[in-house]
Amino acid sequence: RAGVDQGATATEFDRGPRTQAFRFQPDFPSPRHVAEDPEGRMWVTLEGVDTIARLTPAGELARSVVERYPLPGGAHTLDSLRNPLAPADVFVDGRGIVWTTLFLGNAIARIDPALARDGTGEGITIHRLDPCPTSDPEATCREEFPPSPGGPSRGPLQLEGMLDADGNTVLAFTEM
């Protein structure tokens, strides 16, 4: 079991008889949600720096290996001039593909661990959501990615998924 602290820097893991915390750097990465993959690695959304981290736990959590995957188009530093994407929930499907909601980016990100490279956006695909679903074919409410502040957004937040009978990933998410 894993949880995220309110100090915006650490993730706490319940490891049976003891609980350990792992502190992410730089300051204020704001870890949000955690999901475990089939190999026991933890995928953590770092909302404050628009990054997904993969933590390979060691016996002592402080010695764990951390890889970071900055989201394409994101604000990767606190002083960035880009609009934040705000990765929120994270889900690992039955094939090991990692999915995350981008609350302010109005999108879902797909991370293929086989193609992802530490410190880069390689292996990451951003799937934009229609910001204002409508049946009107003349509607023009789309905006550029990443979105501008105050633009239309569906605010994808919580995420869950499953594989269908054909092996396709089916995702469901809540909207704000």
Secondary structure as GFF3:
##gff-version 3
##sequence-region A 1 176
A	DSSP	beta_strand	2	4	.	.	.	ID=ss1
A	DSSP	beta_strand	10	15	.	.	.	ID=ss2
A	DSSP	beta_strand	18	23	.	.	.	ID=ss3
A	DSSP	beta_strand	31	36	.	.	.	ID=ss4
A	DSSP	beta_strand	42	46	.	.	.	ID=ss5
A	DSSP	three_ten_helix	47	49	.	.	.	ID=ss6
A	DSSP	beta_strand	51	56	.	.	.	ID=ss7
A	DSSP	three_ten_helix	61	63	.	.	.	ID=ss8
A	DSSP	beta_strand	65	70	.	.	.	ID=ss9
A	DSSP	beta_strand	87	92	.	.	.	ID=ss10
A	DSSP	beta_strand	98	102	.	.	.	ID=ss11
A	DSSP	beta_strand	107	111	.	.	.	ID=ss12
A	DSSP	beta_strand	124	128	.	.	.	ID=ss13
A	DSSP	beta_strand	156	163	.	.	.	ID=ss14
A	DSSP	beta_strand	169	175	.	.	.	ID=ss15
###
